[in-house]
Amino acid sequence: VGSDKATVLLKQVRPECAIRVEGLLYANPRPDTVDLKLRMLEIISAATDAPGSSRRTCMLQASRPEQDSRNTCFYDSSLTLDNVRIVDDADSLLAFQQVVRQLKSSLGVEGSCARVGVDMEWQPVRFRAEVSIVQIATREVVFLIDVQRLISCLDDDALGYGNDSGPGDSSRADGVCWNDLLFHVFSNPSINKLGFGLRHDLKVLSQTHPKLAELERRARNCTDIRDLAGVGRIGLSVLVKKTLGAALDKTEQCSDWAHRPLTQSQILYAANDAYCLLELYDQLSCGLASHPAHEDNCASSTSPDLKRS
């Protein structure tokens, strides 16, 4: 709604004022703090009980975008649903595992390493965010790791897959579980992870499930595009517009990421959010000297506990 207008309206707040706010709450890493994406703020005078007084309302309403967006030019990655793989069962985990193996084996080609774009979607759950989807984008395909479904539907302690012993062997000791695969991606120094606001994303992911608790601390070789661009705290859509010429379509950003199945619009939104990081990196690194330092900003941009690869 505009921070200046909101500030003016908030100055009208007095003790015992009744306030009605509509919006979305997001977890904030600071103690006892939440972020609010404001949609509507209404201040109602507290003097309604006084004789002869009238109920006074001041309202600030966020403008809604026009439904017809044909004249709006958004970032187009040319991704289609054929380029997206949802990982939510043992079979799709097998396919994802094969790609992870290929990424790990790519190290050593002229000293380069594999590079993926990483993003996450979530919504607050009783003021504590829990990751619903983890997007991992390669140059050819984007995987949407359905963390919410994997947590609820798969037996973490028993499910195994990718086992050389045979398709029927689901031993935890010999197989690999979905949470282990995420560790393989984030902790492997041969895979460069590109993110935007990566520190907060990893923190929320680590708090989503006990088996992911160590993920933030063990992450290696991560690059925060925000730091690479040196842009401070501007949003991803703004950076994409400045760098690639068109803003991201953020229509689905505040949609219901806990609902299943995901809509086609949500799937493409999530895929583009991760894939655009690869194109941003290509553009931003053109003017930078090729040096390993550009690939291991994880120590400074994700968490003080993260070590450089």
Secondary structure, 3 states (H helix, E strand, C coil): CCHHHHHHHHCCCCCCCEEEEEEEEEECCCCCCEEEEEEEEEEECCHHHCCCCCCCEEEEECCCCCCCCCCCCECCCCCCHHHEEEECCHHHHHHHHHHHHHHHHCCCCCCCCEEEEEEEEEEEECCEEEEEEEEEECCCCEEEEEHHHHHHHCCCCCCCCCCCCCCCCCCCCCCCCHHHHHHHHHHCCCEEEEECCHHHHHHHHHHHCHHHCCHHHHCCCEEEHHHHHCCCCCCHHHHHHHHHCCECCCCCCCCCCCCCCCCHHHHHHHHHHHHHHHHHHHHHHHHCCCCHHHHCCHHHHCCCCCCCC
